[in-house]
Amino acid sequence: MRKCPIALVIALVTLGGSVLALAQTATRPVGRKIFGYQDSKTGVFHRTGSSIDPSTLAPAATTTYTGTIEATINITLKTALPKGDVIVCSVDAFADSEGAAGSLDYEEDAASTAAVSGSTATCKVNIPFSWVLFTPSTTTTDSLTGSLEVIMYSPTATTITELVEDFTREHSQPITINGGKPGNGTLAVTTAVTL
């Protein structure tokens, strides 16, 4: 067994303690990230981009949007509506805000039964909303997208196949709400569908 001089052991313990003490100092930047890569041949670290200290970022400004999405779906019936069947319209709205501080997302949906008159039907679907999104800026992107689904089905069906009720006809499509941007007040959408 090889003997190690006591002075060397004390020097290593002292040095190790100093490194640990340095690692725990309050002056060390918290949350600071330096992006880059280390060259595997030379061992040299190369910085890429810039490092960001989150504590230096200003809080993100937000804006609250409130109102109602009022969707009107005008349906032309090319498929005969079987006796006892109904037409149901479902509307989904997705508000999304992306910025340096992260992302904020909302999903809203509602449905209603169509009023049928001969070979036409009309659905009115209202979605009240209140969203807190990042205030639009050069570093923030806000969007509002939507979709609708129109289903003709029998609510009195006695059989359920694969957890789907007796569908006669179904249609879905994307819709544009308020030009694709969140807003306040009544956001009216009118679209036509053929079943």
C-alpha positions as CSV (number, residue, x, y, z in Angstrom):
1,M,0.0,0.0,0.0
2,R,1.4,3.4,-0.9
3,K,1.5,6.1,1.8
4,C,0.3,9.6,1.0
5,P,1.9,12.5,2.9
6,I,-0.5,14.1,5.4
7,A,0.2,17.6,4.0
8,L,-1.1,16.5,0.5
9,V,-4.3,15.1,2.1
10,I,-4.9,18.4,4.0
11,A,-4.2,20.4,0.8
12,L,-6.7,18.3,-1.2
13,V,-9.4,18.6,1.5
14,T,-8.8,22.3,1.8
15,L,-9.0,22.8,-2.0
16,G,-12.1,20.6,-2.2
17,G,-13.8,22.6,0.5
18,S,-12.9,25.8,-1.2
19,V,-14.5,24.6,-4.5
20,L,-17.7,23.5,-2.6
21,A,-17.8,26.9,-0.8
22,L,-17.4,28.7,-4.1
23,A,-20.2,26.6,-5.7
24,Q,-22.6,27.8,-2.9
25,T,-21.9,31.5,-3.0
26,A,-24.8,33.9,-3.3
27,T,-23.1,35.8,-6.1
28,R,-23.3,32.9,-8.6
29,P,-25.8,33.8,-11.3
30,V,-29.0,31.9,-10.9
31,G,-30.9,30.6,-14.0
32,R,-28.2,31.8,-16.4
33,K,-27.7,29.5,-19.3
34,I,-24.9,29.6,-21.8
35,F,-25.7,27.8,-25.0
36,G,-23.0,26.1,-27.1
37,Y,-21.1,23.0,-27.8
38,Q,-17.8,21.4,-26.8
39,D,-15.4,20.4,-29.6
40,S,-14.7,16.7,-28.9
41,K,-11.3,16.9,-30.5
42,T,-9.9,20.0,-28.8
43,G,-12.1,20.1,-25.7
44,V,-12.8,23.8,-26.4
45,F,-16.3,25.2,-25.6
46,H,-17.8,27.3,-28.3
47,R,-20.7,29.7,-27.4
48,T,-23.7,30.0,-29.7
49,G,-26.4,32.6,-29.5
50,S,-26.7,34.6,-26.4
51,S,-27.1,33.8,-22.8
52,I,-30.2,35.0,-21.0
53,D,-30.6,35.8,-17.3
54,P,-34.3,35.4,-16.7
55,S,-34.2,37.8,-13.7
56,T,-33.3,40.6,-16.1
57,L,-36.5,40.1,-18.2
58,A,-39.4,42.4,-17.6
59,P,-42.7,40.7,-16.8
60,A,-44.7,40.0,-19.9
61,A,-47.6,42.4,-20.5
62,T,-51.0,40.8,-20.8
63,T,-54.4,41.8,-22.3
64,T,-57.8,40.4,-21.3
65,Y,-60.2,39.7,-24.2
66,T,-63.9,39.2,-23.4
67,G,-67.0,38.7,-25.5
68,T,-68.9,36.1,-27.3
69,I,-68.2,34.1,-30.5
70,E,-71.5,33.9,-32.4
71,A,-71.5,31.3,-35.1
72,T,-74.3,30.8,-37.6
73,I,-74.2,27.7,-39.8
74,N,-76.5,27.6,-42.8
75,I,-77.0,24.0,-43.9
76,T,-78.3,22.8,-47.3
77,L,-79.7,19.3,-46.9
78,K,-78.9,17.1,-49.9
79,T,-79.2,14.0,-47.7
80,A,-82.7,13.4,-46.5
81,L,-83.1,13.8,-42.8
82,P,-84.5,10.5,-41.5
83,K,-87.6,10.7,-39.3
84,G,-86.5,11.3,-35.7
85,D,-83.0,12.4,-36.6
86,V,-81.6,15.7,-35.6
87,I,-78.7,17.9,-36.7
88,V,-76.3,19.1,-34.1
89,C,-73.6,21.8,-34.7
90,S,-70.4,22.0,-32.6
91,V,-68.0,24.9,-32.8
92,D,-64.5,24.9,-31.3
93,A,-62.3,28.0,-30.8
94,F,-58.6,28.0,-29.9
95,A,-56.9,31.2,-28.6
96,D,-53.1,31.0,-28.5
97,S,-50.4,33.4,-27.4
98,E,-46.7,32.8,-27.9
99,G,-44.0,35.1,-26.5
100,A,-40.6,35.1,-24.8
101,A,-42.3,34.4,-21.5
102,G,-43.9,31.2,-22.7
103,S,-47.3,30.4,-24.1
104,L,-50.9,30.8,-23.1
105,D,-53.6,28.6,-24.6
106,Y,-57.4,28.4,-24.4
107,E,-59.9,26.0,-25.9
108,E,-63.6,26.8,-26.0
109,D,-66.4,24.8,-27.5
110,A,-70.2,24.7,-27.6
111,A,-73.0,23.0,-29.5
112,S,-76.6,23.5,-30.4
113,T,-79.4,21.7,-32.3
114,A,-80.3,23.0,-35.8
115,A,-83.7,24.4,-36.7
116,V,-84.8,22.4,-39.8
117,S,-87.2,23.8,-42.4
118,G,-87.6,21.6,-45.6
119,S,-84.3,21.2,-47.3
120,T,-82.4,23.8,-45.1
121,A,-81.4,24.0,-41.5
122,T,-79.7,26.7,-39.4
123,C,-77.6,26.3,-36.3
124,K,-76.7,29.2,-34.0
125,V,-73.8,28.5,-31.6
126,N,-72.7,31.0,-29.0
127,I,-69.4,30.7,-27.0
128,P,-68.9,33.3,-24.2
129,F,-65.1,33.8,-23.5
130,S,-62.6,35.6,-21.3
131,W,-58.9,35.1,-22.2
132,V,-55.8,36.6,-20.7
133,L,-53.2,36.6,-23.5
134,F,-49.8,38.3,-24.0
135,T,-50.2,41.9,-25.3
136,P,-49.4,41.8,-29.1
137,S,-45.9,43.1,-29.9
138,T,-43.0,42.4,-32.2
139,T,-42.0,39.4,-29.9
140,T,-45.5,38.0,-29.3
141,T,-47.8,36.1,-31.6
142,D,-51.5,35.9,-30.8
143,S,-53.9,33.8,-32.9
144,L,-57.5,32.6,-32.9
145,T,-58.5,29.6,-34.9
146,G,-61.7,27.5,-35.0
147,S,-63.4,24.5,-36.4
148,L,-67.0,23.3,-36.7
149,E,-68.7,19.9,-37.0
150,V,-72.2,19.3,-38.2
151,I,-73.7,15.9,-37.4
152,M,-77.0,14.4,-38.6
153,Y,-77.9,11.5,-36.2
154,S,-80.6,9.6,-34.4
155,P,-80.8,10.5,-30.7
156,T,-83.1,7.6,-30.1
157,A,-80.8,4.9,-31.6
158,T,-81.1,1.7,-29.7
159,T,-77.7,0.3,-30.9
160,I,-74.3,1.8,-30.3
161,T,-71.5,0.6,-32.6
162,E,-67.9,1.3,-31.5
163,L,-69.2,4.0,-29.1
164,V,-70.7,6.0,-32.0
165,E,-74.4,6.7,-32.1
166,D,-76.4,6.2,-35.3
167,F,-74.8,8.8,-37.6
168,T,-76.5,9.4,-40.8
169,R,-74.1,12.1,-42.1
170,E,-71.2,14.1,-40.7
171,H,-69.2,17.2,-41.8
172,S,-66.2,19.1,-40.3
173,Q,-64.1,22.0,-41.4
174,P,-61.9,24.8,-40.1
175,I,-63.4,28.3,-39.7
176,T,-61.9,31.8,-39.5
177,I,-62.9,33.8,-36.4
178,N,-62.2,37.5,-36.4
179,G,-59.6,37.3,-39.1
180,G,-57.5,34.9,-37.0
181,K,-56.9,37.4,-34.2
182,P,-58.3,37.6,-30.6
183,G,-60.6,40.5,-30.0
184,N,-63.3,41.9,-27.7
185,G,-67.1,42.0,-28.1
186,T,-69.1,39.9,-30.5
187,L,-67.0,37.9,-32.9
188,A,-69.5,36.9,-35.6
189,V,-68.9,33.9,-37.9
190,T,-71.2,32.8,-40.7
191,T,-70.6,29.7,-42.8
192,A,-72.4,27.4,-45.2
193,V,-72.4,23.6,-45.1
194,T,-73.9,21.0,-47.4
195,L,-75.0,17.7,-45.9
